[in-house]
Amino acid sequence: MAVPASLSTTTICTPTLTHRSVNHTRSSHLPSFSHNKPFCILRRRQPSSTTVVAAAVPFDLSPPPIDHDLYDDMAIAGAKVSEDWVIETFNNDEEALDAAENGTVAVDLSHYGRIRVSGDDRIQFLHNQSTANFEALSEGRGCDTVFVTPTARTIDIAQAWIMKTAVTLVVSPSTSESISKMLNKYIFFADKVEIQDISDKTCLFAIVGPKSNQVMMDLNLGDLIGQPYGSHKHYSVDGNPVTVAVGSVISEEGFSLLMPPAAAGLIWKTLLSHGATPMGSNAWETYRIIQGRPAPGSELTDEFNVLEAGLWNAISVNKGCYKGQETIARLITYDGIKQKLWGIQLSSVVEPGSPITVEGKKVGKLTSYTGGNKGNEHFGLGYIKKKAASKGDTVVVGDNVSGTVVDVPYLARQHPLVLSSKQ
């Protein structure tokens, strides 16, 4: 399938919030599906090769023919694909990290979870189950929200997109199943809410970097540039619904693209044809740490609360009762935030979990580490007691690794709240 010079002229139409059925001629090896009949492309693991097969599962639109599989194409192009179908690397990690800072990268984030919350009570339900003010959002907007325990310990940050008949949540790879189960647990008999994990029915790409806007302009998607974080519109690519949103799971900058598997190959090739450098998950993890975005299992655990993690932009303090609200209010009212998440420039390699000390006294814990772009740009994230160190101070990590406390972009964009503000 030839890659179009621009989605604007051959594959993409003006934004629409209504999906329409499209008739396609299907390959003989795929079953015939009619509009609103179930479909999906499911991945089946084979001993020595990757295979794509068709199976019936719920979805909204019938797919066009599939000539070949995206992951097969990536493997042929030199990508390393894990047994869990994660693109680990394109063997270009240094180039990709440089492009993230100076150009544009395209990242396959399909291993992240996607949860669809539908039903008449979906907005009020999510409003009560997470930290953001969903009732203040209208269709076509979005936000970050945090799922927390009753004591405000962090579970995960989710991107939320408010669509016409549902809210789509993008969550971390490790939390999709547990968050789905948790949400289902809190649906009461009279609630009109349905939770559906659509991770296997969709693909998710992100484009990030200072030249991302130019790629959007080239694809005739410039109407999203400058829109608030989480804003999104729906398009059609070869008859397939594609949602394009402002921001990614790491940054308020860049863009996210949600699509059915049938459209993934063409869209991926088109992004690369317009100058985006492919990035694998290994480089993405390095980029996450450098940007300072907390992750489950590292910065987001039962050890730390949502305010210590610095996730202020995802929190409403005046929207009424929600899980963790009382603890969050007390922490703000009585200045109970005892530690803070920082970036740390390190002099050498050090293991996550290592203690952070000042003058021989333990004051914190390193939660993530990366060697940086070239493997010798040692950098980490860690929690440090507020009165022990701040920006520019020197700390010791592990046995004898020197570190300098620094700001990181993701956390620097957060704006602390007070109870009297209207959120």
Phi, psi and chi 1 to 4 in degrees:
 res  aa     phi    psi   chi1   chi2   chi3   chi4
   1 MET       -  121.3 -176.9 -179.0  -66.5      -
   2 ALA   -69.6  144.5      -      -      -      -
   3 VAL   -85.0  125.0  179.9      -      -      -
   4 PRO   -68.0  150.3   26.0  -33.5      -      -
   5 ALA   -65.3  -30.6      -      -      -      -
   6 SER  -154.3  136.1  170.4      -      -      -
   7 LEU   -61.9  -23.4  -72.7  175.9      -      -
   8 SER   -69.5  -28.2   63.5      -      -      -
   9 THR  -100.5  -23.4   57.6      -      -      -
  10 THR  -129.1  -21.6   59.4      -      -      -
  11 THR  -130.4   -9.1   65.3      -      -      -
  12 ILE  -125.4  138.4 -153.9  159.2      -      -
  13 CYS  -112.7  179.2   66.9      -      -      -
  14 THR   -64.4  152.2   54.8      -      -      -
  15 PRO   -57.3  141.0  -24.2   33.8      -      -
  16 THR  -147.9  145.4  174.9      -      -      -
  17 LEU   -98.8    3.5  -65.4  176.6      -      -
  18 THR  -115.8  124.1  -57.1      -      -      -
  19 HIS   -82.3  138.4  -65.0  161.7      -      -
  20 ARG  -119.8  145.6  -62.8  179.3  178.5  176.2
  21 SER   -70.6  145.3   60.8      -      -      -
  22 VAL  -130.3  131.6 -179.4      -      -      -
  23 ASN   -85.5  134.0  -66.7  -36.9      -      -
  24 HIS  -131.0  150.8  -62.6  -75.4      -      -
  25 THR   -85.8  122.0  -58.0      -      -      -
  26 ARG   -99.8  152.3  -67.4  174.3  173.8   81.8
  27 SER   -63.7  147.9  -57.6      -      -      -
  28 SER   -64.3  -24.8   59.5      -      -      -
  29 HIS   -85.7   -3.6   65.7  -77.5      -      -
  30 LEU  -105.5  142.3  -70.4  176.5      -      -
  31 PRO   -68.6  157.8   26.1  -34.2      -      -
  32 SER   -86.1  131.4  177.1      -      -      -
  33 PHE  -121.8  141.9  -62.3  101.7      -      -
  34 SER  -103.4  169.0   61.1      -      -      -
  35 HIS   -56.4  134.6 -178.6   51.6      -      -
  36 ASN    68.7    5.8  -72.7  -26.8      -      -
  37 LYS   -82.6  156.8  -70.8  -68.4 -177.8   67.2
  38 PRO   -65.6  144.5  -15.5   26.4      -      -
  39 PHE  -159.3  158.4   97.2   90.7      -      -
  40 CYS  -176.2  161.1 -171.5      -      -      -
  41 ILE  -105.4  112.8  -56.8  -54.5      -      -
  42 LEU  -103.6  145.3  -61.7 -178.9      -      -
  43 ARG   -95.0  129.8  -56.4  166.6 -170.2  147.4
  44 ARG  -114.9  127.7  179.8 -169.2  -59.8  165.1
  45 ARG   -80.1  129.2 -169.8  179.0  -55.9  168.8
  46 GLN  -112.8  158.4  -62.0  -68.6  -18.3      -
  47 PRO   -58.8  -38.6  -24.6   33.6      -      -
  48 SER  -129.9    6.3   58.8      -      -      -
  49 SER  -154.8  161.8   63.6      -      -      -
  50 THR   -98.8  137.0   56.7      -      -      -
  51 THR  -134.1  147.1  -53.1      -      -      -
  52 VAL  -116.1  130.0  172.7      -      -      -
  53 VAL  -127.3  159.8  -63.3      -      -      -
  54 ALA   -98.6  140.8      -      -      -      -
  55 ALA  -148.4  161.2      -      -      -      -
  56 ALA   -92.8  116.5      -      -      -      -
  57 VAL  -144.4  159.1  -67.2      -      -      -
  58 PRO   -65.7  136.9  -21.6   33.1      -      -
  59 PHE  -162.1  178.7 -158.0   71.3      -      -
  60 ASP  -100.7  -18.7  -61.9  -29.7      -      -
  61 LEU  -147.2  142.1 -166.9   67.5      -      -
  62 SER   -75.8  144.1  -59.1      -      -      -
  63 PRO   -87.1  157.0   33.3  -35.5      -      -
  64 PRO   -76.8  177.1   30.4  -34.2      -      -
  65 PRO   -61.8  148.9   -9.8   17.8      -      -
  66 ILE  -113.0  118.1  -63.5  176.5      -      -
  67 ASP   -80.3  -36.6  -63.3  -34.8      -      -
  68 HIS  -162.5  169.7   39.9 -108.6      -      -
  69 ASP   -93.1  139.1  176.2   54.2      -      -
  70 LEU   -56.5  -43.2  172.1   65.5      -      -
  71 TYR   -71.7  -32.2  -66.9   87.5      -      -
  72 ASP   -63.7  -42.7  -72.4  -20.6      -      -
  73 ASP   -60.9  -43.8  -78.4  -11.5      -      -
  74 MET   -64.5  -40.2  -70.2 -176.6  174.3      -
  75 ALA   -64.8  -41.2      -      -      -      -
  76 ILE   -62.3  -35.0  -68.2  171.1      -      -
  77 ALA   -77.8   -0.7      -      -      -      -
  78 GLY   106.8    2.0      -      -      -      -
  79 ALA   -72.7  148.3      -      -      -      -
  80 LYS   -97.2  116.6 -178.3  179.6  178.8 -177.5
  81 VAL  -107.9  126.3 -176.4      -      -      -
  82 SER   -76.6  170.0   74.9      -      -      -
  83 GLU   -63.7  -21.8  -68.7 -175.6   -4.9      -
  84 ASP   -92.9   14.4  -64.1  -33.9      -      -
  85 TRP    63.9   39.1  -60.6   94.6      -      -
  86 VAL  -106.8  130.7  177.8      -      -      -
  87 ILE   -77.5  101.3  -50.7  -60.6      -      -
  88 GLU   -75.5  -41.8  -64.9  179.5  -16.1      -
  89 THR  -162.1  150.8  179.8      -      -      -
  90 PHE  -102.2   16.2  -69.9   89.4      -      -
  91 ASN    59.6   35.5  -62.6  -52.1      -      -
  92 ASN  -142.8   32.3   68.9  -23.3      -      -
  93 ASP   -56.1  -42.4  -70.5   -4.5      -      -
  94 GLU   -64.4  -43.7  -70.0 -172.7   12.2      -
  95 GLU   -62.3  -41.5  176.7 -170.5   -0.2      -
  96 ALA   -66.5  -41.9      -      -      -      -
  97 LEU   -65.6  -36.5  -73.2  165.9      -      -
  98 ASP   -65.8  -39.5 -178.5   71.5      -      -
  99 ALA   -67.4  -33.3      -      -      -      -
 100 ALA   -63.7  -29.1      -      -      -      -
 101 GLU   -90.9  -27.9  -63.4  -64.7  -26.4      -
 102 ASN  -126.0  -10.3  -58.3  -64.1      -      -
 103 GLY  -139.4 -123.1      -      -      -      -
 104 THR  -144.3  139.1  -52.7      -      -      -
 105 VAL  -122.2  150.4  -63.8      -      -      -
 106 ALA  -113.3  131.9      -      -      -      -
 107 VAL  -127.3  130.9 -167.7      -      -      -
 108 ASP   -85.1  110.8  177.4   15.8      -      -
 109 LEU  -108.1   29.5  -62.1 -179.9      -      -
 110 SER   -67.9  -13.9  -61.5      -      -      -
 111 HIS   -79.2  -10.9   56.9  -66.6      -      -
 112 TYR   -71.8  155.7  -83.2   65.7      -      -
 113 GLY   -85.0  145.7      -      -      -      -
 114 ARG  -126.3  124.1  -87.1   87.4   65.5 -158.2
 115 ILE  -121.0  129.0  -59.6  170.9      -      -
 116 ARG  -103.0  122.4 -174.2  176.1 -172.2  -92.3
 117 VAL  -111.5  115.6 -176.6      -      -      -
 118 SER  -125.9  179.6   58.2      -      -      -
 119 GLY   105.3  156.5      -      -      -      -
 120 ASP   -61.2  -27.6  -68.3  -14.8      -      -
 121 ASP   -98.7   14.3  -62.1  -30.3      -      -
 122 ARG   -61.5  -39.4   61.9 -170.0 -179.0  -83.9
 123 ILE   -68.0  -49.4  -63.2  -62.1      -      -
 124 GLN   -62.7  -37.0 -177.6 -179.6    3.2      -
 125 PHE   -61.7  -51.5  176.9   76.3      -      -
 126 LEU   -68.0  -32.4  -71.4  172.3      -      -
 127 HIS   -57.8  -37.7 -170.2   81.4      -      -
 128 ASN   -86.9  -18.6  -65.5  -23.2      -      -
 129 GLN  -102.3   -6.8  -65.9  -59.6  -38.8      -
 130 SER  -144.9 -179.2   65.9      -      -      -
 131 THR   -86.3  -17.8   60.3      -      -      -
 132 ALA   -84.4  160.9      -      -      -      -
 133 ASN   -91.2   85.1 -172.5   -9.3      -      -
 134 PHE   -68.1  -29.7  -82.0   86.7      -      -
 135 GLU   -69.2  -13.8  -67.1 -178.0   -9.1      -
 136 ALA   -90.4   -1.9      -      -      -      -
 137 LEU  -103.0  145.3  -62.7  172.6      -      -
 138 SER  -111.2  169.0   58.0      -      -      -
 139 GLU   -56.0  136.3 -179.9 -174.7  -22.6      -
 140 GLY    91.8   -3.9      -      -      -      -
 141 ARG  -105.6  178.3  -62.1  -59.1 -176.9 -173.5
 142 GLY  -163.6  178.7      -      -      -      -
 143 CYS  -166.5  172.3   66.0      -      -      -
 144 ASP   -93.7  145.5  -79.7  -13.9      -      -
 145 THR  -140.6  153.8 -167.4      -      -      -
 146 VAL  -116.0  131.4 -173.3      -      -      -
 147 PHE   -91.2  125.9  -68.8  102.2      -      -
 148 VAL  -129.6  165.9  -61.2      -      -      -
 149 THR   -80.9  171.0   69.4      -      -      -
 150 PRO   -58.4  -21.6  -28.9   37.1      -      -
 151 THR   -99.5   19.1   57.2      -      -      -
 152 ALA    68.3   19.2      -      -      -      -
 153 ARG   -75.0  144.5  -56.0  -67.4  172.7  170.7
 154 THR   -83.2  137.9   51.0      -      -      -
 155 ILE  -105.3  -52.9  -62.2  171.8      -      -
 156 ASP  -169.2  159.1 -162.6    6.5      -      -
 157 ILE   -96.9  136.9  -45.2  165.7      -      -
 158 ALA  -123.1  139.1      -      -      -      -
 159 GLN   -79.9  136.1  -86.5 -175.5  -59.2      -
 160 ALA  -125.0  129.2      -      -      -      -
 161 TRP  -116.9  122.8  -61.1  -30.9      -      -
 162 ILE   -87.7  105.9  -47.1  -58.1      -      -
 163 MET  -102.7 -179.5  -60.7 -179.3  177.3      -
 164 LYS   -63.8  -43.0 -173.4  173.6 -175.9  178.4
 165 THR  -122.7    6.3   59.7      -      -      -
 166 ALA  -162.1  166.9      -      -      -      -
 167 VAL  -114.3  128.2  177.2      -      -      -
 168 THR  -100.1  127.5  -63.0      -      -      -
 169 LEU  -108.5  133.3  -56.6  173.0      -      -
 170 VAL  -108.8  120.1  178.5      -      -      -
 171 VAL  -125.1  171.0  -61.4      -      -      -
 172 SER   -68.0  155.8  -60.2      -      -      -
 173 PRO   -56.3  -35.6  -25.2   33.7      -      -
 174 SER   -83.1   -8.2   61.8      -      -      -
 175 THR  -116.1   -4.5   63.7      -      -      -
 176 SER   -57.1  -49.2 -178.3      -      -      -
 177 GLU   -66.7  -44.5 -178.0  177.4   -3.0      -
 178 SER   -68.3  -37.4   61.7      -      -      -
 179 ILE   -68.7  -40.0  -71.1  177.3      -      -
 180 SER   -58.8  -45.5  -66.9      -      -      -
 181 LYS   -64.6  -41.7  -70.9 -179.1  178.4  178.5
 182 MET   -62.5  -44.3  179.0 -174.4   69.3      -
 183 LEU   -65.2  -41.7  -67.8  177.0      -      -
 184 ASN   -61.5  -34.6  -88.3  -59.6      -      -
 185 LYS   -62.0  -30.5  177.2 -178.1  176.2 -178.6
 186 TYR   -97.9    9.3  -74.0   97.9      -      -
 187 ILE   -84.6  118.1  -62.3  175.8      -      -
 188 PHE   -91.8  169.2  -64.7  103.1      -      -
 189 PHE   -55.2  -42.2  179.9   75.9      -      -
 190 ALA   -84.6   -8.3      -      -      -      -
 191 ASP   -70.9  132.2  -68.9  -20.9      -      -
 192 LYS   -96.1   78.0  -63.6  178.3 -179.2  178.8
 193 VAL  -140.2  138.3  178.1      -      -      -
 194 GLU  -131.2  133.1 -178.3  178.7   -9.2      -
 195 ILE  -109.3  127.1  -50.7  -62.5      -      -
 196 GLN  -135.5  124.9 -176.8 -176.1   14.0      -
 197 ASP   -82.1  113.0 -170.1  -33.3      -      -
 198 ILE  -106.5   18.9   60.0  170.1      -      -
 199 SER   -58.9  -40.9  -57.5      -      -      -
 200 ASP   -81.0   -6.1  -73.0  -21.1      -      -
 201 LYS  -105.4   -1.6  -53.5  175.8 -175.7   67.6
 202 THR  -138.8  164.7   55.5      -      -      -
 203 CYS  -122.6  152.9  -68.4      -      -      -
 204 LEU  -133.9  123.1  178.4   68.5      -      -
 205 PHE  -115.9  156.3  -61.7  157.6      -      -
 206 ALA  -132.1  144.6      -      -      -      -
 207 ILE  -121.0  129.9   56.6  172.7      -      -
 208 VAL  -135.8  161.9  -62.3      -      -      -
 209 GLY   121.1  159.7      -      -      -      -
 210 PRO   -64.6  -18.1   21.9  -32.6      -      -
 211 LYS  -101.3   13.7  -64.0 -176.3  179.6  179.4
 212 SER   -61.6  -37.9  -62.9      -      -      -
 213 ASN   -60.3  -36.0  -74.0   -4.8      -      -
 214 GLN   -67.0  -39.0 -176.1   58.4   54.5      -
 215 VAL   -61.1  -42.5  173.2      -      -      -
 216 MET   -62.3  -40.3  -64.1  -67.7  -77.0      -
 217 MET   -63.0  -43.4  -68.1  -68.9  -67.5      -
 218 ASP   -62.1  -29.7  -67.6  -16.2      -      -
 219 LEU   -93.1   10.0  -61.7  177.9      -      -
 220 ASN    62.7   35.1 -161.1   32.0      -      -
 221 LEU  -115.8   24.9  -61.4  172.9      -      -
 222 GLY   -66.9  -14.5      -      -      -      -
 223 ASP   -68.3  -13.8   51.6  -15.7      -      -
 224 LEU   -88.4  -16.8  -78.1  170.1      -      -
 225 ILE   -65.2  131.1  -64.9  173.1      -      -
 226 GLY    85.2   -3.7      -      -      -      -
 227 GLN   -76.8  157.5  -66.3  -61.4  -51.9      -
 228 PRO   -60.7  153.3  -22.1   32.6      -      -
 229 TYR   -53.6  134.3  173.2   72.1      -      -
 230 GLY    90.2  -12.8      -      -      -      -
 231 SER   -61.8  142.3  -61.1      -      -      -
 232 HIS  -151.2  156.5   55.7  -82.5      -      -
 233 LYS  -138.4  160.2  -66.9 -173.8  177.0 -178.9
 234 HIS  -109.4  136.2  -53.7  -67.1      -      -
 235 TYR  -129.4  175.5  -57.6   86.2      -      -
 236 SER  -124.2  128.4  176.4      -      -      -
 237 VAL  -122.6  112.9  175.3      -      -      -
 238 ASP    50.7   38.8  -88.0    8.8      -      -
 239 GLY    83.3    1.9      -      -      -      -
 240 ASN  -103.9  138.3  -73.0  -83.2      -      -
 241 PRO   -72.1  131.1   27.9  -34.5      -      -
 242 VAL  -131.0  126.8  177.8      -      -      -
 243 THR  -101.5  128.6  -61.4      -      -      -
 244 VAL  -116.0  127.2 -176.5      -      -      -
 245 ALA  -126.2  152.0      -      -      -      -
 246 VAL   -78.4  129.2  177.1      -      -      -
 247 GLY    95.1  167.5      -      -      -      -
 248 SER  -135.0 -179.8   71.1      -      -      -
 249 VAL   -68.3  -11.4  -63.8      -      -      -
 250 ILE  -106.8  -29.2  -82.7 -177.3      -      -
 251 SER  -145.4  152.5  172.8      -      -      -
 252 GLU   -75.4  -10.0  -66.0 -177.3    2.1      -
 253 GLU   -95.9  167.1  -59.3  170.9   -9.4      -
 254 GLY    81.3 -167.5      -      -      -      -
 255 PHE  -147.7  155.1  -57.6   88.9      -      -
 256 SER  -119.1  146.5  -61.7      -      -      -
 257 LEU  -129.7  121.5  -61.6   89.8      -      -
 258 LEU  -111.4  131.1  179.6   71.1      -      -
 259 MET  -154.5  162.3   71.2 -142.2   75.6      -
 260 PRO   -73.0  156.7   24.0  -31.8      -      -
 261 PRO   -56.1  -30.5  -26.7   35.7      -      -
 262 ALA   -61.9  -27.2      -      -      -      -
 263 ALA   -95.3   -9.5      -      -      -      -
 264 ALA   -62.9  -44.0      -      -      -      -
 265 GLY   -61.4  -47.0      -      -      -      -
 266 LEU   -64.2  -43.9  177.2   61.7      -      -
 267 ILE   -65.1  -42.7  -68.6  174.2      -      -
 268 TRP   -59.4  -47.2 -179.2 -100.6      -      -
 269 LYS   -63.3  -37.2  -72.1 -177.9  177.2 -179.7
 270 THR   -67.0  -41.0  -57.7      -      -      -
 271 LEU   -60.5  -43.8  -67.8  175.0      -      -
 272 LEU   -68.4  -35.1  -60.6 -167.7      -      -
 273 SER   -67.2  -18.7   74.8      -      -      -
 274 HIS  -101.1   20.9  -75.9  -85.3      -      -
 275 GLY   101.0   -1.8      -      -      -      -
 276 ALA   -73.9  137.2      -      -      -      -
 277 THR   -90.8  130.7  -60.6      -      -      -
 278 PRO   -69.5  140.1   26.0  -33.7      -      -
 279 MET  -127.8  134.7  173.3 -176.3  -85.5      -
 280 GLY   -91.7  175.7      -      -      -      -
 281 SER   -69.0  -27.0   62.5      -      -      -
 282 ASN   -64.9  -47.4  -66.0  -15.6      -      -
 283 ALA   -68.1  -34.3      -      -      -      -
 284 TRP   -61.9  -39.3 -178.1 -107.6      -      -
 285 GLU   -65.4  -40.5  172.1   65.6    3.3      -
 286 THR   -60.3  -44.9  -66.1      -      -      -
 287 TYR   -63.5  -39.7 -173.2   63.8      -      -
 288 ARG   -56.9  -46.6  174.8 -166.3   76.3   80.1
 289 ILE   -66.5  -43.9  -63.4  170.6      -      -
 290 ILE   -62.5  -38.1  -67.2  171.6      -      -
 291 GLN   -74.0  -23.7  -72.0  -66.8  -55.9      -
 292 GLY    87.3   25.6      -      -      -      -
 293 ARG   -85.5  117.8 -157.7  -85.3 -161.7 -178.3
 294 PRO   -63.8  149.6  -17.9   30.5      -      -
 295 ALA  -133.4  148.4      -      -      -      -
 296 PRO   -59.2  142.9  -23.0   33.4      -      -
 297 GLY    85.3  -13.8      -      -      -      -
 298 SER  -119.7  -76.8  -62.5      -      -      -
 299 GLU   -91.9  -24.5  -67.8   75.1   35.3      -
 300 LEU  -105.0   94.0  -53.2 -179.2      -      -
 301 THR  -143.3  179.3   71.9      -      -      -
 302 ASP   -67.6  -11.7  -74.5  -18.9      -      -
 303 GLU   -75.9  -25.4  -68.5 -175.6   67.3      -
 304 PHE  -128.3  142.4  -47.7  109.6      -      -
 305 ASN   -92.7  170.8   65.9   56.6      -      -
 306 VAL   -64.7  -30.0   63.7      -      -      -
 307 LEU   -79.3  -35.1  -59.5 -176.9      -      -
 308 GLU   -62.6  -33.6  -68.7  170.2  -22.4      -
 309 ALA   -74.1   -8.9      -      -      -      -
 310 GLY    75.9   25.4      -      -      -      -
 311 LEU   -90.9   49.6  -56.9  177.1      -      -
 312 TRP   -62.3  -38.6  -66.2   95.3      -      -
 313 ASN   -66.4  -16.7  -68.1   -2.7      -      -
 314 ALA   -98.0    7.6      -      -      -      -
 315 ILE  -118.0  136.5  -62.6  169.4      -      -
 316 SER  -110.7  132.8  171.9      -      -      -
 317 VAL  -104.2   -3.8  -66.3      -      -      -
 318 ASN  -127.1   17.4  -64.8  -54.5      -      -
 319 LYS   -88.9   -2.3   69.0  171.5 -174.6  172.2
 320 GLY   106.1 -167.1      -      -      -      -
 321 CYS   -73.3  137.8  -66.7      -      -      -
 322 TYR  -157.8  165.3   60.2   93.5      -      -
 323 LYS   -58.8  125.5 -170.9 -170.3  -61.2 -178.3
 324 GLY    88.1   -5.3      -      -      -      -
 325 GLN   -62.3  -42.3 -178.9  -95.7  -19.5      -
 326 GLU   -63.9  -42.1  -69.4 -176.3    3.3      -
 327 THR   -64.3  -43.6  -60.6      -      -      -
 328 ILE   -61.6  -43.3  -69.2  171.5      -      -
 329 ALA   -62.3  -42.5      -      -      -      -
 330 ARG   -65.0  -40.8  -73.6 -162.8  -58.4  -91.0
 331 LEU   -60.6  -40.0  -71.6  170.1      -      -
 332 ILE   -73.2  -46.7  -63.4  173.8      -      -
 333 THR   -60.9  -43.8  -59.7      -      -      -
 334 TYR  -104.7   18.8  -59.6  108.4      -      -
 335 ASP    49.6   52.1 -167.4   21.9      -      -
 336 GLY   -91.7    9.6      -      -      -      -
 337 ILE   -83.3  107.0  -53.9  167.2      -      -
 338 LYS   -93.8  -18.9  -56.8  -59.0 -177.6 -176.2
 339 GLN  -143.0  166.6   53.7 -168.7  -22.4      -
 340 LYS  -142.5  146.8 -179.2  179.9  177.6 -179.5
 341 LEU   -85.6  129.3 -175.5   60.5      -      -
 342 TRP  -130.3  161.1  -70.8   96.8      -      -
 343 GLY   -85.9  149.2      -      -      -      -
 344 ILE  -135.6  116.4  -53.6  173.7      -      -
 345 GLN   -78.7  124.3  -69.3  178.8  -22.5      -
 346 LEU  -111.8  153.8  -60.4  161.2      -      -
 347 SER   -88.6  -13.6   61.2      -      -      -
 348 SER  -161.3  178.9 -175.7      -      -      -
 349 VAL   -67.9  140.8  177.7      -      -      -
 350 VAL  -151.7  144.9   62.8      -      -      -
 351 GLU   -81.6  138.0  -71.6  -67.3  -36.9      -
 352 PRO   -57.1  143.4  -25.0   34.6      -      -
 353 GLY    97.4  -11.7      -      -      -      -
 354 SER   -66.9  144.4  -62.4      -      -      -
 355 PRO   -71.7  150.6   25.4  -33.9      -      -
 356 ILE  -108.3  128.3  -60.7  172.3      -      -
 357 THR  -127.0  154.4   59.8      -      -      -
 358 VAL  -132.7  120.9  173.1      -      -      -
 359 GLU    52.9   41.2  -63.4  179.9   -8.5      -
 360 GLY    81.6   -3.0      -      -      -      -
 361 LYS  -106.2  130.8 -177.2  178.7  179.7  179.8
 362 LYS   -67.8  127.4 -177.9  179.1  177.1 -179.6
 363 VAL  -127.4    1.4  -63.2      -      -      -
 364 GLY   178.2 -166.7      -      -      -      -
 365 LYS  -148.0  133.8  175.3 -177.6  176.4 -179.4
 366 LEU   -77.6  130.9 -170.7   75.8      -      -
 367 THR  -109.9  -26.9   53.3      -      -      -
 368 SER  -144.6  150.4  -68.5      -      -      -
 369 TYR  -141.8  144.6  164.9   81.9      -      -
 370 THR  -143.1  150.6  177.0      -      -      -
 371 GLY   -82.0   -2.4      -      -      -      -
 372 GLY    79.3 -164.4      -      -      -      -
 373 ASN   -62.1  -48.5 -169.0  -11.8      -      -
 374 LYS  -104.2    8.0  -58.4 -177.3 -176.5  -59.4
 375 GLY    85.9   -7.3      -      -      -      -
 376 ASN  -124.6   16.2   59.3   -1.3      -      -
 377 GLU  -105.2   71.3  -60.3  171.7   -4.1      -
 378 HIS   -65.3  128.6  -50.6  -70.0      -      -
 379 PHE  -150.1  147.7 -166.9   83.2      -      -
 380 GLY  -148.8  171.7      -      -      -      -
 381 LEU  -118.8  145.3  -61.7  174.7      -      -
 382 GLY  -163.0  152.1      -      -      -      -
 383 TYR   -88.3  133.7  -74.5   92.7      -      -
 384 ILE  -133.4  137.1  -59.2  174.8      -      -
 385 LYS   -57.1  137.6  -69.3 -178.6  179.8  179.2
 386 LYS   -58.6  -38.2  -71.6  176.5   62.2  176.3
 387 LYS   -86.8   -3.9  -64.4 -178.9  179.3 -179.5
 388 ALA   -90.8  -35.8      -      -      -      -
 389 ALA  -161.9  155.8      -      -      -      -
 390 SER  -147.0 -171.6   58.3      -      -      -
 391 LYS   -52.8  130.2 -179.6  180.0  177.0 -179.5
 392 GLY    91.4  -13.6      -      -      -      -
 393 ASP   -77.9  156.9  -70.2  -18.4      -      -
 394 THR   -99.7  135.0  -61.5      -      -      -
 395 VAL  -129.4  167.9  -64.0      -      -      -
 396 VAL  -114.7  130.7  174.8      -      -      -
 397 VAL  -115.9  128.6 -176.1      -      -      -
 398 GLY    71.1 -145.0      -      -      -      -
 399 ASP   -67.8  -51.0  -68.1  -26.1      -      -
 400 ASN  -161.0   38.5 -163.5   27.0      -      -
 401 VAL   -96.7  122.8  175.4      -      -      -
 402 SER   -78.8  142.2  177.6      -      -      -
 403 GLY  -140.4  149.7      -      -      -      -
 404 THR  -116.5  129.4  -57.7      -      -      -
 405 VAL   -76.7  128.2  178.6      -      -      -
 406 VAL  -137.7  159.3  -63.4      -      -      -
 407 ASP   -73.7  156.1  -78.0  -32.3      -      -
 408 VAL  -128.0  148.2  -77.6      -      -      -
 409 PRO   -56.5  -45.6  -27.7   35.8      -      -
 410 TYR   -61.3  -45.9 -175.3   91.2      -      -
 411 LEU   -76.7  -28.8  -62.5  175.6      -      -
 412 ALA   -66.8  -22.9      -      -      -      -
 413 ARG   -83.3   -6.0  -71.7 -168.1  -66.9  -93.2
 414 GLN   -78.7  143.8  -54.7  -66.4  -43.4      -
 415 HIS  -119.9  107.1  -56.4  -67.6      -      -
 416 PRO   -55.7  145.5  -26.8   36.2      -      -
 417 LEU  -110.2  163.6  -54.6  172.4      -      -
 418 VAL  -128.1  157.4  -67.1      -      -      -
 419 LEU   -65.7  -22.4  -72.1  177.1      -      -
 420 SER   -82.6  -10.9   59.9      -      -      -
 421 SER   -75.7  157.5   64.7      -      -      -
 422 LYS  -100.7  104.0  -62.8  -63.4 -177.5 -177.7
 423 GLN  -108.8      -  -58.7  -60.0  -36.4      -
